[in-house]
Each structure stands twice: as structure tokens, then as C-alpha cells.
Amino acid sequence: MNEKLEMELLQSHAPSQASLAFSWCLSGMATILCLVLALASSHFVQPFTALFQGLNVELPWPTRFLVATQYWLLPAFYLGLALVAILIQFSGRDFRAKRIAAVRIFLATLVAAGLVLFVLYLPVLTLAGKLSGAR
């Protein structure tokens, strides 16, 4: 009797094939997004670098840091997120923790991309603020 109850409990906690496929697809989407951003990161920072050099303005420190480390920092960050997204799927964690981790990695990728865009537009925003304050 006790063995039967234990067997039913083990079977009821096993994730379905659809749930596993959903978890892998979510992790795959996060990984693909990270890989695309890792490959494209230096390409979308280049025009801003050229613009800032042409304007001869002093850049805020976050923008200077991003421009100085654009070739290795952003690709390393996004590749690290992609690697973590894949490694979590092979870890011994339970299904729910894997799914939550994949969603967090996907959201972290989107937030990081938005933060990079904000840092790139920061000099333009400060220039616009100075121009509107001069009137």
C-alpha cells in the first residue's frame, strides 16, 4: 500500500513532454537572442562612436565606459547569459526552477539591451537638456 502511494506521487510530479519542450524552447529563444545581441553589439555601437567623435563633446562616464569596452564587454556578457541558459537546462534543478531561470535570463537580456541603448543615447539627452536650459 505504501509503495503504491509513493509511486503515484513520483508519477504525478514528473513534467509532461509538452512542459519539457516549452522549457527548452524558452531557453532556446533566450539563447538565440543572446547570441544575436553578442554578434550585433559592436555593430550598433559603432555609429554612436563615430557620432560622438564628430561632435567633440565630453561623454558621460557610462557612455565612455561602454565605448571603450564595446568589443569585449557586451559580447562576453551576452555569451555568458547564453551559456547559463543552456547549462541550467542540463542542471539537476526541478522543472519549475528551470523555467523561471529561462524567463529571468530572457528578461535580463531585454533589460540589458535597453540599458545599452539608454547609455548610448545619454550624451544626446544631456546635450538636449543643456540646449533647452540655455534658452
Secondary structure, DSSP 8 states (H G I E B T S, - for coil): -HHHHHHHHHHHHS--HHHHHHHHHHHHHHHHHHHHHHHHHHHHHHHHHHHHHHHT----HHHHHHHHTTTTHHHHHHHHHHHHHHHHHHSS--HHHHHHHHHHHHHHHHHHHHHHHHHHHHHHHHHHHHHHHH-
